[in-house]
Amino acid sequence: MKGIFDKKNDRIYWQRGQTLNEAVIAILLLTFGVIGMLGAVVSSLGRMEIVGDRATATFLAAEGIEVAKNIVDGRSLRNAVTRSDPYGANWNADFQVVGNYYQLDYKDVNTSGKRISNPGNFDPSDGISSAERNGMTFLNYDKVSGLYSYATGGSNVSSKFKRAVGVESVSSGNALRLVSYVTWPDRRGNWQTVKTETYLFNWR
């Protein structure tokens, strides 16, 4: 009889051992599954951030072009109405100093004080160099209005984006080439850049 009970006990211990092994394997599989899902979520969030940053940068680059257009059109309109503009009647008076970069935001009506000091010569073909980028100022984000500008204080907080509008005279002074650059550091600290460009013609 003792031998029979020993065999039963051995069978019980063996079954318990099997159950423990199965539980460990199940926990390991569940852990790997959760880790895999977390990795996929983190990767998706990273991609969403990349897409979001690039979309914001594209908007800011286009806005830089529009601000420059508004400055030129606004001066031409003031000249046509009052004839009292201190810059005179030149259609491109705000961008007489070509071959330079300007930091403009939506509130600007002229380029006074907006030229980046010692940025190097503007060359539309070579993009933004590290030296030029270092001379640029980060745009601030207004948490209330949702707009970007260089205003400080209040609800403005520093953003990750820098913007510069390069100006080049073409067609013997009858046109301006505008190139708007927006640059920002990604999650790994590598600087990314978006640019957009257009031409303004002396149609006035």
QUIZI-V100477 format. One record per residue. N is the residue number from 1. BURIAL is I if it has 9 or more other ideal C-beta (glycine too) atoms within 8 Angstrom, else O. Layout:
# QUIZI-V100477
n: [N | N]
burial: [BURIAL | BURIAL]
This chain:
# QUIZI-V100477
n: [1 | 2 | 3 | 4 | 5 | 6 | 7 | 8 | 9 | 10 | 11 | 12 | 13 | 14 | 15 | 16 | 17 | 18 | 19 | 20 | 21 | 22 | 23 | 24 | 25 | 26 | 27 | 28 | 29 | 30 | 31 | 32 | 33 | 34 | 35 | 36 | 37 | 38 | 39 | 40 | 41 | 42 | 43 | 44 | 45 | 46 | 47 | 48 | 49 | 50 | 51 | 52 | 53 | 54 | 55 | 56 | 57 | 58 | 59 | 60 | 61 | 62 | 63 | 64 | 65 | 66 | 67 | 68 | 69 | 70 | 71 | 72 | 73 | 74 | 75 | 76 | 77 | 78 | 79 | 80 | 81 | 82 | 83 | 84 | 85 | 86 | 87 | 88 | 89 | 90 | 91 | 92 | 93 | 94 | 95 | 96 | 97 | 98 | 99 | 100 | 101 | 102 | 103 | 104 | 105 | 106 | 107 | 108 | 109 | 110 | 111 | 112 | 113 | 114 | 115 | 116 | 117 | 118 | 119 | 120 | 121 | 122 | 123 | 124 | 125 | 126 | 127 | 128 | 129 | 130 | 131 | 132 | 133 | 134 | 135 | 136 | 137 | 138 | 139 | 140 | 141 | 142 | 143 | 144 | 145 | 146 | 147 | 148 | 149 | 150 | 151 | 152 | 153 | 154 | 155 | 156 | 157 | 158 | 159 | 160 | 161 | 162 | 163 | 164 | 165 | 166 | 167 | 168 | 169 | 170 | 171 | 172 | 173 | 174 | 175 | 176 | 177 | 178 | 179 | 180 | 181 | 182 | 183 | 184 | 185 | 186 | 187 | 188 | 189 | 190 | 191 | 192 | 193 | 194 | 195 | 196 | 197 | 198 | 199 | 200 | 201 | 202 | 203 | 204]
burial: [O | O | O | O | O | O | O | O | O | O | O | O | O | O | O | O | O | O | O | O | O | O | O | O | O | O | O | O | O | O | O | O | O | O | O | O | O | O | O | O | O | O | O | O | O | I | O | O | I | I | O | O | I | I | O | I | I | I | O | I | I | I | I | I | I | O | I | I | I | O | I | I | O | I | I | I | O | I | I | O | O | O | O | O | I | O | O | O | O | O | I | I | I | I | I | O | O | I | O | I | I | I | I | I | I | O | O | I | O | I | I | O | O | I | I | I | O | O | I | O | O | I | O | I | O | O | O | I | O | O | O | I | I | O | I | I | O | I | I | I | I | I | O | O | O | O | O | I | I | O | I | O | O | O | O | I | O | O | I | O | I | I | I | I | I | I | I | I | I | O | O | O | O | O | I | I | I | I | I | I | I | I | I | I | O | I | O | O | O | O | I | I | I | I | I | I | I | O | I | I | O | O | O | O]
